Amino acid sequence: MTQPVTVQPGGEQQWMAAPAAIPGCPPGLEYLTQIDQLLVHQQVELFEAFTGIEMNNKYKIKNSLGQQVYFAYEETDFCMRIMCGNQREFTIHVTDNNQQEVMRVHRDFKCCAGCCWCAGCCDCCAFEVTVEAPVGQQIGIVRQLGSKWKPHFSVMNGQRDEIFQIWGPCCAWSGPCCMCDVDFDILGTDGSTKVGSVTRQYAGFVQECFTKASNFSMTFPQDLDVKLKATLFGAAMLIDFMFFEYNGNNQ
């Protein structure tokens, strides 16, 4: 059934209409009860494209019909963005169509994290994001795990119980000549049952050549707990920063 939409004042973007409050559901995450796919489109920053100066990322988050569900924006100070590139600490604020913050994704800065070989050795070698909804209440964690070659992550609930694993391809790479999508499979704790995916979509030659803006799609069961759906959005942000948010300082 087609969902009712609202139109953002002053623009043509259609917003998904806000569902009624649901007992036990974090405020603002009611949208997620109705969908089995999220599309995350990073906005192109012309100033960044022309100057190479890193700007805070901004994302439109849509459902499969193209209706906007959320807007997300990065908060990171200028020096951190310039000096640390994709290794930087970041906070992603997620707002609904009333501009109310409904979710927050945060990653701490770790100077030597990211290598798949040593990610399992200690906390300082593994990247991790926390997801809060509402702000101040942790509902999920995504942590990098050690592996021989392929990217590997653990998706946990707020109590750090592992719910899913995510495995990426041997070559998690993008660019104007890599005209294919990059799939990260969401698997059950058995490591083999696929329940969804996080996919970095090829954005076209011009965007790939001149910008770092990424498009992602996430698929998951529609009846999945909304807290886990929100945590999988956090996983997409971690994957974006680790593998696709690069510049001349950290390629």
Rosetta blueprint (number, residue, H / E / L):
1 M L
2 T L
3 Q L
4 P L
5 V E
6 T E
7 V E
8 Q L
9 P L
10 G L
11 G L
12 E L
13 Q L
14 Q E
15 W E
16 M E
17 A L
18 A L
19 P L
20 A L
21 A L
22 I L
23 P L
24 G L
25 C L
26 P L
27 P L
28 G L
29 L L
30 E H
31 Y H
32 L H
33 T H
34 Q H
35 I L
36 D L
37 Q E
38 L E
39 L E
40 V E
41 H E
42 Q E
43 Q L
44 V L
45 E L
46 L H
47 F H
48 E H
49 A H
50 F H
51 T H
52 G L
53 I L
54 E L
55 M L
56 N L
57 N L
58 K E
59 Y E
60 K E
61 I E
62 K E
63 N L
64 S L
65 L L
66 G L
67 Q L
68 Q E
69 V E
70 Y E
71 F E
72 A E
73 Y E
74 E E
75 E E
76 T L
77 D L
78 F H
79 C H
80 M H
81 R H
82 I H
83 M H
84 C H
85 G H
86 N H
87 Q H
88 R L
89 E L
90 F E
91 T E
92 I E
93 H E
94 V E
95 T E
96 D L
97 N L
98 N L
99 Q L
100 Q L
101 E E
102 V E
103 M E
104 R E
105 V E
106 H E
107 R E
108 D L
109 F L
110 K L
111 C L
112 C L
113 A L
114 G L
115 C L
116 C L
117 W L
118 C L
119 A L
120 G L
121 C L
122 C L
123 D H
124 C H
125 C H
126 A L
127 F L
128 E E
129 V E
130 T E
131 V E
132 E E
133 A L
134 P L
135 V L
136 G L
137 Q L
138 Q E
139 I E
140 G E
141 I E
142 V E
143 R E
144 Q E
145 L L
146 G L
147 S L
148 K L
149 W L
150 K L
151 P L
152 H E
153 F E
154 S E
155 V E
156 M E
157 N E
158 G L
159 Q L
160 R L
161 D L
162 E E
163 I E
164 F E
165 Q E
166 I E
167 W E
168 G L
169 P L
170 C L
171 C L
172 A L
173 W L
174 S L
175 G L
176 P L
177 C L
178 C L
179 M L
180 C L
181 D L
182 V E
183 D E
184 F E
185 D E
186 I E
187 L E
188 G L
189 T L
190 D L
191 G L
192 S L
193 T L
194 K E
195 V E
196 G E
197 S E
198 V E
199 T E
200 R E
201 Q E
202 Y L
203 A L
204 G L
205 F H
206 V H
207 Q H
208 E H
209 C H
210 F H
211 T L
212 K L
213 A L
214 S L
215 N E
216 F E
217 S E
218 M E
219 T E
220 F L
221 P L
222 Q L
223 D L
224 L L
225 D L
226 V H
227 K H
228 L H
229 K H
230 A H
231 T H
232 L H
233 F H
234 G H
235 A H
236 A H
237 M H
238 L H
239 I H
240 D H
241 F H
242 M H
243 F H
244 F H
245 E L
246 Y L
247 N L
248 G L
249 N L
250 N L
251 Q L
